[in-house]
C-alpha cells in the first residue's frame, strides 16, 4: 500500500502559478547553485519541452534565475529576479531547444561559470508537485533528488576511492541512506553520490578531498546552519 502525504496533496510552498514550472524550476536551480563552490558570475539556461514552450507565461525564467541566486521556492524576491540579477551584475541567458525531444518535458540545462572561470553544467528535471531530480553533471548521467543532504565527489575511477569516501563518513558517524557511483567509462571521471538523513559534517568533506584521485567535492546540505 502506498501513502500520500499532505505535501503531495497541497504541493510546495511557492511563489508562482505552477508547482512544476515555477517551484520545480526554482528548486532545480537552487540545487545547481549549491553544487558550484565558487562565486557565480554567469548562468545560461537551456530549456526543453514544455519548459521551452511556456517558460515566460509560467515564470519559469524568473524562478530559474531566482534559484540560481539562492532563492528558495517561496522567496518573495522571485518575481523581481531579473532586476536583482542585473543589480548584482550576474550575467544570464535563456535558450530554448525544441528539437531535442528525447528528454523529460520539464528539463533544463544550467551552465554556470564562477569568478575564476570554472564551468559546471547541470541538467535537472521537474517531475511534478515541486519535486525534482538532477540527471546529469557535466557529461555524466546521474540521478538524485536533493531531498537528502547530498555529497557529490568528483574523482578518477580508481580502486580504493569509494572505500576512502565511506571510511571518512563512517568515522564521523554519518548514516548513509543511498550511495551510487556514476562514470563516463571505466578508468575515467566518476561521480560518487552519497545521500544522508543527517547533516554532512564539513570535516568529513575536507578529509575526502585529501585523496589524490578526488578532484572536487560538492556538498548540498538539507538543513543549513
C-alpha atoms as one frame of an Amber mdcrd trajectory, in Angstrom:
protein
   0.000   0.000   0.000   1.308   3.466  -0.859   0.591   6.530   1.246   0.025
  10.104   0.099   1.321  12.892   2.309  -0.309  16.247   2.895   2.621  17.733
   0.959   1.719  15.624  -2.084  -1.876  16.869  -1.991  -1.282  20.539  -1.270
   2.007  20.963  -3.078   5.043  23.008  -2.013   5.190  26.482  -0.502   5.944
  28.571  -3.547   5.817  31.864  -5.370   4.302  31.431  -8.841   1.499  29.707
 -10.706   2.863  26.197 -11.224   4.473  23.623  -8.936   6.225  22.025 -11.922
   7.117  25.088 -13.983   7.810  27.560 -11.171   8.567  25.822  -7.875  10.310
  22.912  -9.599  12.374  25.258 -11.727  13.499  27.238  -8.681  14.363  24.015
  -6.834  16.496  22.713  -9.714  18.438  25.958  -9.982  18.936  26.194  -6.222
  20.384  22.675  -6.153  22.665  23.523  -9.084  23.892  26.681  -7.360  24.779
  24.725  -4.224  26.982  22.499  -6.373  29.159  25.388  -7.541  31.849  26.077
  -4.961  32.955  29.439  -6.375  31.294  32.818  -6.811  28.700  32.654  -9.586
  29.154  35.265 -12.315  27.277  33.757 -15.268  24.328  31.392 -15.733  22.994
  30.140 -19.059  19.750  28.172 -19.162  18.672  25.844 -21.988  15.023  24.825
 -21.727  13.370  21.772 -23.288   9.819  20.533 -23.873   7.047  22.354 -22.029
   9.643  24.440 -20.193  10.698  25.811 -23.577   7.136  26.469 -24.733   5.691
  28.124 -21.627   8.600  29.489 -19.623   7.645  33.151 -19.938   3.960  32.741
 -19.068   4.599  30.446 -16.104   7.507  32.460 -14.721   9.951  29.588 -15.215
  12.647  32.048 -16.243  12.203  34.149 -13.090  12.150  31.016 -10.938  15.322
  29.628 -12.501  17.109  32.918 -12.112  15.918  33.234  -8.520  17.018  29.707
  -7.662  20.464  30.224  -9.155  20.831  33.273  -6.896  19.968  31.158  -3.862
  16.243  31.904  -3.510  14.005  29.117  -2.199  10.692  28.261  -3.873   8.701
  30.522  -1.517  11.077  33.504  -1.642   9.120  36.679  -2.381  12.039  38.061
  -4.378  11.447  35.613  -7.243   9.139  37.961  -9.221  11.975  40.528  -9.162
  14.707  38.069 -10.204  15.659  39.921 -13.380  16.101  43.253 -11.633  18.052
  41.672  -8.781  20.365  39.775 -11.154  21.037  42.962 -13.103  21.716  44.856
  -9.889  24.333  42.383  -8.661  25.941  42.058 -12.099  25.009  38.431 -12.769
  25.163  37.611 -16.472  22.410  35.269 -17.666  20.679  33.971 -20.794  17.750
  31.741 -21.759  17.753  29.484 -24.825  15.044  27.092 -25.982  15.713  23.708
 -27.563  12.586  22.201 -29.086  14.463  19.921 -31.493  15.721  17.524 -28.833
  12.608  15.622 -27.762  14.041  12.535 -26.046  14.034  14.283 -22.668  11.591
  14.769 -19.824   9.165  17.583 -20.813  10.268  19.797 -17.906  14.028  19.741
 -18.430  16.645  22.456 -18.118  20.398  22.513 -18.614  22.145  25.091 -16.447
  25.650  26.190 -17.358  27.328  28.037 -14.501  30.613  29.914 -14.531  32.397
  31.197 -11.440  34.731  34.143 -10.945  37.860  32.146 -11.773  36.494  30.631
 -14.981  35.442  27.242 -13.641  32.402  25.927 -15.549  29.836  23.439 -14.264
  26.829  22.201 -16.239  23.866  20.568 -14.518  20.720  19.036 -16.024  17.573
  18.923 -13.926  14.010  17.698 -14.385  10.872  18.955 -12.641   8.799  15.823
 -12.093   5.661  17.292 -10.510   4.435  18.706  -7.229   7.585  20.743  -6.806
   9.743  17.607  -6.765  12.850  17.466  -8.945  15.787  15.314  -9.851  19.273
  16.050 -11.106  20.075  13.764 -14.040  23.399  14.999 -15.407  26.532  16.704
 -14.134  28.717  17.873 -17.000  28.578  14.866 -19.330  27.956  12.155 -16.742
  24.438  10.777 -16.207  23.455  10.817 -12.507  20.233  10.610 -10.520  19.429
  12.266  -7.194  16.574  14.322  -5.782  18.067  16.797  -3.330  15.588  15.599
  -0.707  18.511  14.419   1.432  21.798  16.013   2.385  23.925  15.095  -0.609
  27.655  14.718  -1.116  28.951  14.647  -4.683  32.539  13.509  -5.104  34.216
  14.028  -8.476  37.020  11.510  -8.812  39.137   9.440 -11.080  37.707   5.946
 -11.407  40.441   4.254  -9.388  40.373   1.407  -6.844  40.078   2.500  -3.235
  38.395   5.881  -3.730  34.910   4.689  -2.781  36.338   2.933   0.279  38.087
   6.175   1.238  34.801   8.101   0.996  32.823   5.616   3.099  35.603   5.421
   5.703  35.689   9.209   6.107  31.923   9.311   6.586  31.886   6.325   8.938
  34.491   7.970  11.175  32.097  10.923  11.547  29.133   8.607  12.306  27.270
   9.565   9.131  24.326   7.320   8.317  24.347   6.736   4.551  20.845   6.430
   3.110  21.931   5.901  -0.510  25.247   5.750  -2.314  25.780   5.341  -6.048
  28.751   5.551  -8.396  28.349   7.033 -11.879  31.079   7.229 -14.512  31.701
   8.138 -18.141  33.633   4.926 -18.713  35.947   2.621 -16.789  39.018   4.453
 -15.531  37.651   7.894 -16.481  35.854  10.600 -14.497  33.405   9.230 -11.941
  30.901  10.713  -9.503  30.202   9.156  -6.121  26.888  10.485  -4.813  26.054
   9.958  -1.156  22.658  10.865   0.317  22.156  11.001   4.067  19.329  11.733
   6.503  21.866  13.590   8.627  23.686  16.847   8.105  27.023  16.013   6.492
  29.993  17.297   8.520  32.398  19.638   6.741  35.301  17.851   8.447  34.480
  14.678   6.518  34.330  16.657   3.290  37.818  18.054   3.835  39.115  14.595
   4.682  37.635  13.190   1.477  39.394  15.919  -0.509  42.771  14.626   0.694
  42.625  11.583  -1.582  44.852  12.184  -4.614  42.211  10.834  -7.005  39.489
  13.211  -5.764  39.268  16.320  -7.956  36.265  18.089  -6.415  33.681  17.699
  -3.668  30.238  19.332  -3.718  28.058  19.470  -0.627  24.304  20.099  -0.597
  23.034  20.348   2.970  19.379  19.577   3.568  19.493  21.928   6.531  21.799
  24.897   6.615  23.484  26.143   9.719
